[in-house]
Amino acid sequence: MTSKIQQFYPVDNAGQIFIPIHSPKEPTISRISVTLNESVKIEQLQKALEITIKRFPFFQVYLKKTFFRFIFEHTNDIPQIEEDTGRTNRYVNFMENNFLFRIRALEKTVAIELSHALSDGYGTLSFLLTLIAQYFEIQGNKIDTDELIKNVYEPIDKEEWQCGYRNTFSPKGPKQKIFPPAYIPKNKMIPVEKYYSTRIFMDLEDIRSKARKMNTTLNVYMSAIYAESLQELFFEDIKNGSAKSNLPIRVQIPVNLRKYYPTKTLKNFSYVYSPSFNSGEHRFSFKEIVTHISNSIRHERHSGSLENQISRNLRLEKNFFFRFTPLPLKNLLFRFFYFLFSRNLYSGILTNLGDIILPSPLEQFITGFNVLPGNSHFLGRITALYSYKGKLEMNIGSSCSDLRLENTIIKKLKELSIQYEVIYKRDDKSQP
């Protein structure tokens, strides 16, 4: 344990990829917001932020270049609360002494928008909840701390800012095969300054019950709904000549590795499951897709694929020639590797933040959450799952002008007799 503030903090293994690809069309910024039961007092929230940021010095940083690598440099500057607007998840040039996150507030909403170069959903949520807890502490409420909500006066464990991958896994392992490109729905993109979303609310226990009847998990069940909807678009695009029938449908399902490998890191620490199937000559049923995704995840989890994929990523940064490659050339290589191992390999992304459970003293002040994943003009849509107070939400962030995927998912929910509510965010319209 330490309370000493470092001047420099390393970029974690995953963050090294997110920095070079960060651009207006792929800003790598995700958003989590909370809705309070009262209007936000901005001055008190700013005071809470000034206290909370000292507990997260590895977030109180600017991105800096050295000759060989990027580094995070600590600053005594304090981020300022910004007014929340409809323009969310927007690109920020981090090389101009801008923080890698924003705290935004308006009416009853407090939001954090944070780059994946700095942390993942778990670390983002931890920072936001600690801030909100401190906000209510300032108002005289006693809020319990837990794994997510930090005591702002406790010593900082250095493991929180260290790379969980480097501390947990070995760079040694067999070579990983390169997946072939996947089917990606054809979409017309909206301007980069816009970002749409479709929030679909369901009853958590209803979905869990339906998943149990199919002997599977909620995550697999919802992933199958997502994958079957992509399959519908796939056959549409084959028919209209905009997709090749030999392409696989592959879904990226990021999962929090902390449930498998205990760590205190608040940096990136996730793994990507990659179930895929070729349906060009055979339309898979929902039950078949559930079975396939379940078996694929089980195989990756227990066959060593998980460890081997992470070892591959670590092996690159350990390579002697790569380590001493000048940064401009290294950035080009990172972009190449991103395209080779990620960018064109997935038909869709479905990330699950899990069930958010708060200490009762804090829960009484928070009526809801909104988790909006980062946007990508290459993929078009990225989707998040989370649950709170018995409600499961699927939030589809979209850079597309159409609602093809959203409408197909809603159609599938009706077929499965799943009750739902939907909220659209599309410019000034409450619904299309």
N, C-alpha and C positions, 0 to 999 in steps of 0.2 A: 504494500500500500504506500501511496505517496501523495503529498499535496503540492509537490513542486511542479511548477509550470515549465514545460519544455519550450524551447524556442522553435524547434522544428519537429514535425511529425511526418512519418513516412506515408506514402500512398499505399493502400492495401492492394493485393493482387488483382482483384476485380476492378478497383478504381483505375488502375493503369489503362484498362481498355476504355472505360467511360470517358476519360479526359480527351483522348484524340478524336473520338467520334462525336463529341459535343458540338452541336451546330444548330442554326435556326430550324432546320428540318428534323433534327433529332436531338432535342435539348437535354435528354437524360434526367429530367426533373419530374419527380412525382409529388403528389400533394395529399396531405391528410388534414382534414378540418374537423373541428368539433362544434356542435351547436349547444350553446349554454341556455339555461332557463331564464337568463336576464341579459340585458344589453351590456356589451363589453365596456368597461371603464379603461380607456386607452392609457391614461397616465399610470394607473396601477399595473396594467399589463406591461408597460415599458419598464417599470420598476422591477417587476417580477423577472423580466427578460435579463435585466442587468445583473440580477442575482444568479439566475439559472445558468447563464452563459459561463460563469466562473466555474461551475461544476462540470462543464463540457468544454474545457479549453481546446480540445482537439477538434472542435467545431468552430472555435473562435480563431479562424485562420484565413489566410489568403493563399491562393495557388501561385507558386513561383517556379520558374525554370532554372535548372542548372545545365551544365553542358551535356550531361548524360541522362538526366531524369527530371521529373516533376517532384516537387516537395511542398508540403504544407507548412507555412510559416505563421507562427502565432502572432497575433496583434492585440494591442490593448484597445483598439477601436471597438465600439459597442454597436451592434446592429440596431436599427430603428424600426419601430412598428410601421408597416405600410398599410395604406387603405386597400382593402380587398376590392377587386373588380371582377368583371366577367372574363377578363383576359388572364387565364390561369396557365400554369406550367410553361411559361414563356422562357425563351433563351436569354441568358445573361452571359456577357463576356467575362469569364472569371480571371482573365489576365489583366484586367483593369482595376485591380484592388476591390473587387466585389466579393462579398461573402458567398459561399456556395449554398446558402439557404436564405429564405425570406420568411419573416413572420408577418402575416397579414390579418387584418381584423376589420369587421364591419357589422354593425348591429349586434346580433347574438353569435356571430361566427368568428372563430379564431382558427387560422390555418397556417400550416408550415408547408413550404415548397422547397424541397431539398434535392440536391443532385446526388445521383448514385455514385459519383466519384467520391463522395464523402461517406455515405452510409447506405444501408438497405432499409426496408420498411420497418424492421424491428427497432433499429437505432433511431429512425425518424420518429416513430411512435413514442419511444422512451423520452426523447427530448421534448416533444410536444406535451406529453402528460406531466412531466416534471415541471414544465413551465406553467401549465394550468393549475397544478397542485399548489405551486408557489403563489400564483395569483390569488387563490382563495385563502391561502395562509395569511397573506398580507391583509386580507379583510377580516381576519380573526378566527378563521375556521381551522380546525386541526385535521390535517389530511394524512392518512397512513401512507408509508412508503412500502414498496415491494420491489421485485426484480426490474420492473419497467420504470416505476416512479422512484427517482433517486432522492436521497436526502442531500440537499444542496450544501450541507455543512460537513458531510462525512469526507474522509480522505478519498482521493481518486485512485482506483486500482489501475496500474499501468496496463493491465490486460485489456482494459476497455478501449484503448486507442491502438492496440497492436493488431496485426493482421491475423485473424483466426485461421486462415488457410495455412500460413507459414508455420504457425504454432502447433497445428494439429496434424498436418499431412506431410508426407515425404515427397520430394520431387521425382523419386525413383518409381518406375512402373513401365508397363508395356506401352507401345505406341497405340494411339487411338485412331480408328478409321475415320475418314471424312464422310459425313452424310452427303447424299446427293441433294441438289436443290429441291425444295418443296413447292407445292401449289400455293400461290398467294393470290387472294381475290383481287380482281381488277377493279380499281376505284378511281373516281375523279377527286383530286385533292382540293381542299379549301385553302385559302391563304394561311401562311404560317403563323400569323398573329391571332388566328382563331383556333379554338379547340372545343369540340362538342362532347356531350356525354349523354348517355342513356342509363338511368338508374332504375333497376328492377328489384323490387322488394318482395320477399317471400317469407313464409313462416318457417323458421329454422327447424322446428321439431317435425314438421310435415316432410321436409326434404330428408331429414335424417331417417325418418320412418320408411320412406320410399327407398332410400339407399340400403337400409338394413334388409328390406324384403328382397333385394337383389344381391344380398350377401357382399356388399361393397361399402366403401366409405363415401362420405358426403363429397369429398374432393374429387374422387373418381366419377361419381354420379354427375356432378356439375360439369366436369371436364368432358364427359360423354355427350351431354347436351350441347356443349360448345362445339365439339368435334363433329357431331352429326349435322349441326347447322352449317359448318364449313363444307361438309360433304354435299349438302344441298346446293350451295353456291358453286361448288366444283362442277357438278353436273350441268348447272345452268351455263357456266363459262365454257364447258366443252361444247355444249349445243350451239352457243353463239360464236364459237371459234376463237375465244380468247384464252383458252387453257388447253394444255396438252394432256391427253388421257393417261400418259405414263408417269405423271408426277405423283409423288406420295402426298398425303395429307399428314402433316406433322405438327403437333401441338407442343409448345413450350410451357412447362408447368414448374415454375420456380418454387422451391420449398425451403423453409428455414432449417438450416443444419443444426441449430442449437438443440433441437429435440433429440438428435442423434449423438451429437458431440458437445457436451456441456462446455460452455465458455462464457466469459464475461464481456467479450468484445462487443462494442457498439458500432463497429465498422461493418462492411459487407461480409456476410457469412451465409451464403445460400448455394443451392445446387439446382440444376435445371434437369428435370425429367423430360424425355423427348419421345413419347409414344408416337408411332406413325403407322399408317396403313395405306395400301394401294387399292383404291376403289374404282379405278378406271374401267374395269370389266365386271365389277361386282359391287352392288350397292349394299353396304353393310347395314344391318338392323341396329337399333339402339342397344339391344341386349348384346349383340356381338361386339359393338364398340366398347361397352362397359367392360366386358370380359377381356378384350384386347388391351385396353388401357391399364386395367388392374394387373394383368399378367406382366405387361411391359414394365410398370413401375416396380413390381415385386422383383423382377429379374435385375433391373438396374440397382436396386437397393441391396440385393444379396449376392450378386455375381462379382462384385468388385468394380463394376463400371463407374460407380460414383467416385471411388477413390482414384481410379485410373484417369478419369477426366480431370480432376483437380490436380493430380500429379503432372499431367501434360501441361497445364497452365503454369504450374510452379517451375517446371523444367525449363520453360522458355526464359524466365527471368534469371535463372541460374546459369544459363549459357554464357560462357566467358565472352564470346564475341558480341553477343547481343547486349550484355551488360555495358560494354564499352563502345557501343555504337552511339554516335552523336544523336541528340534528341530529335532533330528534324527528320532524320532518316528512320529513327526508331518509331516515330509517330506514323510514318507511312507504312511501316511494317505492321504496326498494331491495327491500322485501318484495314490492311490486307487480310490479316488473321481474323479480324472481326467479320469481314465478308465471307471468308473461307469457312469459318466454324460457327457462324451465327446468323448473319443478316438475311441471307436468302434461303435459310434452311427451315423456316417455320411458317406455317399457314396462319397461326394465331398464337397469342400469349395469354395465359390465364393464371394469374398469381393470386394466392390465397393468404391473406393476413391472419386468418383464423378467427376464433371467438374472442372478442375483446371483453375482458372481465375486469371491472374496476373495484377498488375498495369502496364500501358503501358510503363513507363520508364524501367521496368525490363523485360517485355515481349519481347522487341526488341533484348535482348541479349540471350534469351533461345529459341532454335529451337525445343526442344522436351524433353519428360520425358520417363523414363522406371521404371515401378513399378513391382518389383518381390517379391512375398510373400515368407514367410519362408517355408522351406522344411520339409517333414516328411516321414521317411522310413516306417511308419506304413500305412499311407493313400496313399502315392505314388505321388499324385499331389495336388497342391493348386493353385487356379486361382485368378487373380486380374483383375478388370476392372477400367479404368479411361479414361477421355477424356481431350484433350488439343487442342486448335486451330481448332476445328471442326472435329477432328479425335477421334474415339472411339477405344481403344485398349483392347483386352483380352489377358492377358499374363499368360500362363500356365507354372508354375514352376513344374519341374518333377524330381523325383528320380528314374524313371523307364527307362528301356532300350528300351521299345516299344513306338509306337505312336498311340496306339489304340484309346484313348480318343481324342487326337488332330485330328486325321484323321476323326473320326466320327463327331466331331463338324464342321470341314470344309465341310464335306458332307452335313450336315444340313444347313449350310449357303448357299450352292449352291441350295438346294431344296427351300429355302426361297427367292431366287433371290437376295441375299445380296452380293454386290461386296466386295472383301477383298484383302489384301496383307498379306503375311506371311513371317516372318524371323525366322529361326531355329537357336538355339545355341545348338550344340551337338558335343562336343569335337572340332575338327578342321574343321568340316564340316559346310558349310553355309546352307545346306539343306540335308535331308536324301536321 
